Amino acid sequence: MQNALRLAALDRAARRAGLAPGLTLADARARVPDLAVLDHDPAADAAFLEEVADDCDRWTPLVALDMPDGVPDGLMLDITGCAHLFGGEAALRARLLAHLQRHGLGALAVIAGTPDAARALARSGKGGVVPPGGEASAVAGLPVARLGVGAEIVTGLSRAGLKTIGDLAARPGTPLAARFGMELLTRLARTLGREDVRLVPRRPLPECIAERRFAEPIARTSDIEATLALLVDDLALMLEARGEGGRAFEAGFFRTDGAVRRLRIETARPLRDGAALARLWRERIEALADPLDPGFGFDLVRLGVLRAEPLTPAQVSLDGRAVEEEEVAALIDRLSVRLGRERVLRFLQRDTHDPDRASVLVPAGGAPAPSATPPDVLARPLTLFDPPQPVEALAEVPDGPPLRFRWRRVVHEVARAEGPERLAPEWWRQPAAAPTRDYYRVENREGRRFWLFRAGLYGREAAGPAGQPRWFLHGLFP
Amino acid sequence: MDPIRDVAALRKMLAGLEAERLPGVEQFFSLGAAGPEEGGVRLARGALHEVQARASADMPAATGFALALALRALRRDGAGEGRPLLWVRQDMADAEFGRLDAPGLAALGLDPARLILVRARDGAEALRAAGDAVRCAGLGGLLIEIWGTPKALDLTATRRLGLRAASSGVTSFLLHRAAQAAPTAVATRWQVAPAASFPLEEDAPGAPAFHATLLRHRGGEGGRPVEGGDWKLEWDHEAFTFRDLDPLSRAMVPVPAGRQDRAAAAQARGGEVVALRRTG
């Protein structure tokens, strides 16, 4: 029986024909000979559920995947404080179901005081809205298996003659806990609505949100930009009231067909200036490699602040430095949004002699990271090749500077040279024993200056194929 | 409405008035070397200057020369102290000549922390980014490194950059390879090739040395015409100045690399000595 093919999920018609999940395929075929079967694809199911969850963000930002057995199977929405926007809980539920049905999805929705109560009712096939405080009576008739506890506990309970949740609710808790463990009591309390539990939303909750819904979906770029301009003004007011500025923003574009596109921008400093934000969003949309596809139009555009930081009005300084710094930060923001954060960079120096690690480029828009004081080194080239370029060099043995070398098919005659500057590898970083590098600063007959090194020492560390150390060009001097 | 912007605007206006009253004090900078000085070669701040590499392999030299000019422009520009320098660089340049390195920048005299590096995928993107950056008065300077001759680099584009530089006061440098006569509207045009450096002790390569040719100068202070010229110069990153690289005017005994001696040698040659904190 272990290797039999089993039914994982069924549509409504199959259920009506008397089939059930878990039935072997052979049995099912025996009952319904013309059964249409598809391979079960849990990954695709999960991905699809994620898409639906994305779309459900339009009702509330608190959307979580419901994973009773570790497999995503249903969605949990926390509509606290959202229902009135849609005309009450019943109206919200009706609209949500209608919305899903328009996209060809059959769904069952329960609104209850706690996630566990809602889950127990929905899994039993009961839809509807549970009035506040009515959870206990609503779930009383459900079998104990709906509590979501382990199978052995369920078996134990049924042996004791406790078939329904209502049976359990009437009993004192202490003996139950002694016999079946605390988990049963916790589950029971949550299902009965006596104890609440918070959802863990699948997306980080924005600090504040502004949104616009459209009865008639919008599709033109100009309309989208105008909408964003309105939304940033709303956000600016909210942020001002909080005395904060946003560092990261996210816009969600909800298409009528359920697809959701999200865009993010991050800024170099806390920002709440409506005009500047609107400009950034315009840049962001212009710079998209694959433009926003409105399909049949967006019926909801939402803008949220993902990260906010305190922003106090700047002190007016007479030297104007604050304004200049502000202008530079605004420039960095605009370029970062248009080109990508990884293309607007700043140097961070490290305290190391390894030329490859001496400096690193970090996004200029990020928080200013502390830069180490670099060691006092000799002259270094303006540009470095990464990785160093192999050259053929002729040099005196054992550690003379190169006399001539060939790089990119051009032979350079060395006129002047300085070296060696011996740099040992950082043995605590490199796993394999990297060869010692002897660096030479050389100038050719035309006055071009190069930074060459010999990897390995003659006789001791032979790196090349014929036991010869190899030469590399690492950088160019102006 | 916004008091900060009002004060900034007032400051700019006052700076403009002062500049008009005292022409030449803030608006122009020299190379610091005696040769170009005799020819009256001074470069305008808040303008677009062009630095061409004579050949593709001369780009490192041209880059060093442009950066040195930018550092000259930053210097003595009272408010320029501490302002960042923005460098727009095309990805092709990284592939061809390697990535910029912080110790190397420090070796030329630029504090790497003051550099904002913008990497552009192509020439059009680089010029567009530069067009935005040149309007930002908070920048101390702008270097635009273009690879090849993109279509977007033409008379109109360079003229626009120049006009924006004039209104914002950001001294800008367009750096590219000597192209097939792409017409540009610039204040000065230089062609740069490397020169053999003045050797240090034991025949070690010395300070960065350039063979700089002034191809075009739109006019010096007061619109006075400036003749083109051809100089061999070296860059002293400690004094932030160019020096003439003429073997005949030098002491025949190689000068040790020590700072004291260099300063003394500079004075002997009639150069200027300015005490500056070492940044690198």
Interface residues (C-beta under 8 A of the other chain):
Chain A: A314 V316 S317 L318 D319 G320 A322 V323 E324 E325 E326 E327 V328 A330 L331 I332 R334 L335 R338 L339 R343 V344 L345 R346 F347 Q349 P355 A358 S359 L361 A364 S371 P374 V377 A379 R380 P381 L382 T383 L384 F385 D386 V410 A415 R416 A417 E418 R441 V442 E443 R445 E446 G447 R448 R449 G475 L476 F477 P478
Chain B: P3 I4 R5 V7 A8 R11 A57 D58 P60 A61 T63 G64 F65 L67 A79 R83 P84 L86 F97 G98 R99 L100 D101 A102 P103 G104 L105 A106 A107 L108 P112 A113 L115 I116 L117 V118 R119 A120 E125 A129 D132 A133 C136 A137 G138 L139 A193 P194 A195 A196 S197 P199 L200 E202 D203 A204 P205 P208 A209 F210 H211 W235
